[in-house]
Amino acid sequence: MSTPHKYCITPKDPGAHLFEVTVTVARPDSSGQVFSIAAWIPGSYMIRDLARHVVSIRAEADGQEIGLTKIDKSSWQADACDAAIALTAEIYAWDLNVSAPHPDTTHFFSDRACVLTAVDGQEEHDKERVTRQDAGAMGGEWRVATSMQVVEAEQDGFGTFSAADYAELIDHPVEMGDIQIGEFEACGIPHVIAVRGHVHFDMARTCHDLSKLCTYQLNLLGTPKNFDRYVFLLYVQKDTYGGLEHRWSSSLACSRRDLPRRGEAGVSEKYRKFLGLCSHEYFHLWNVKRMRPDRFAPNDLRAEIHTGLLWVFEGITSYYDHLVLVRSGLITTKSYLEHIARAITRLMRTRGRFRQTIEESSFDTWTHFYRQNANSSNAIVSYYTKGALIALALDLTLRKESNGKCTLDDVMRECWSRYGESAQGMPERGLETVAREVSELELADFFERFVRGTTDLPLQGLLKDVGVNLHMRPANDSKDVGGKPSAKDTTPPTWIGAQLVERAGVSKFTVVHSGSPAEKGGIAPGDVAVALDDLRLHAGSLDFRLREHHVGDTVTISVFRDEHLMRFPIKLGAPPEDTCYLELESDPDAGTEKMRAAWLTGDSNIRKI
Ligand SMILES: [Zn+2]
């Protein structure tokens, strides 16, 4: 049996955001042990070249420094040596993000892939130690929150932890600092929410609501093997939102106002968004963390891995995140329909949906979705937004064509059993195969048109079949994100088809939609707005100014491009009907009502365990 590697993280100068990571390898490769740092983090498909955070690195054997040669941008080879090697890297990190380490004098959050060097060829056994002395240097009443398996720990959580292998080791983010801890159970499994950031909120209610959504999901797909704990690590800031999934935990960021205040009743739009985020990351516990594209095995973190399936893992997860909320009684049907309508609005405002298929969007995420530019909305489509709506369309198609006998829940349970529990991985056409086999329906046309093609989804008809009416209307103004009927007595502004955003008192055009009056007239992303006709133009006045004119009028928009003053004649267009809202059919027939109830409650499909 191999001796586990020992990792120790020491804050070197927290105020300067510097820390040291030492890995001790008992039996190094005698021809020269290679160490490496990941180029990307699982769940975030962008090459980050994390080794660039290394400030200095050294290796020792028997207390003596030994030679270390850098062999590429993220790997080092130690001199041939038979004794145990201790490799120490000094690392700078300061990025207040869910997928990055950020140590300072008040806390230390670390995503492990960013800071732990892999011992090449020996990734199978690893162990990490977090000692009181490590944190003691930073002072204060600190506690540790992590999903890592405890070997021995004190009451505040400091101690020794272990992980089965390197992949698991880096899958346990750790938070140390002054944190609020909430505890609850779901299906008898202990869950923790660890909250950092000065925030006063209703922890008891949050735990109660999280317990409901976790319980629903565990009943829906079944408790995975060895799933005996879960930790939500939440960092509360002024204005932020995001999450990163792990197998036994998730790293979340939200803004202070997203959490419920004590005594607050109902579910605000912001709290719905927060619950949706938790639900999303929790669903990943099955969908991407344990059931993955087969191309992700082995999970080489040094270079891109391409798959056309990210829409399955992010899109279907995005579909279920809010569906779970309505099914577990946390939000109302009205609130859920508003959420879907906003997703439809986002998709309908993306011209790129005609240029890129969802498979291409998944495959190209490294260079397109994660590296967007001003033309992205004209050229690409989000595998989150469109993926969620394909999942909705597939669910409603299965329900309709099978007369309610087969649903996406059945397909996901079979996928989980076939590709997840077996750890086999999903092949590129795996979802399609399972959907056809489970439903016994011919679905080739569905996948050709909507997954491998760019045809718009037939959501109006499919929603009608479950007693939901889909309406499209023009945007009320540039802040209108859809989800609700038009405000009364609102005349939509005439349309130029460009977004104008104000930052630090400067209004700049950010996105210019393809085929729009602004594009035809000559406006480019980055142009600084100066005037519309002879009056000053800024982001806050654009809607008002466009309402002063009629469709077909020509106005002159003046901009600065770099230092050049330029004037463009713009022929104003009619506002497109790209804004969606959904309403329940008030008097559906019995069959439609039954279909709707089955979809929104999921009752007939939950496997009781
Ligand atoms: Zn996700």
Residues whose N, C-alpha, C, O or C-beta is under 5 A from the ligand:
A	BS01	ZN	E314
